[in-house]
């Protein structure tokens, strides 16, 4: 018996096993539970990826807002310095 024949035979045995077990209501219920758990795991992985992307976006937004705030403070400080200069120059 060659390796390919043995693998086909094992595949046939596996198929027959699952066909027989699918008629068993307990196994069918367990199979549905396993399928639901597998879907839950896939959804959890997708949610984890989305959370990672959201975290990265939030980080970029925070950095941008920090730079914008810094620029506003620099402009306000410049305006304050000009007002102080004008006040001092008027005296």
Secondary structure, 3 states (H helix, E strand, C coil): CCHHHHHHHHHHHHHHHHHHHHCCHHHHHHHHHHHHHHHHHHHHHHHHHHHHHHHHHHHHHHHHHHHHHHHHHHHHHHHHHHHHHHHHHHC
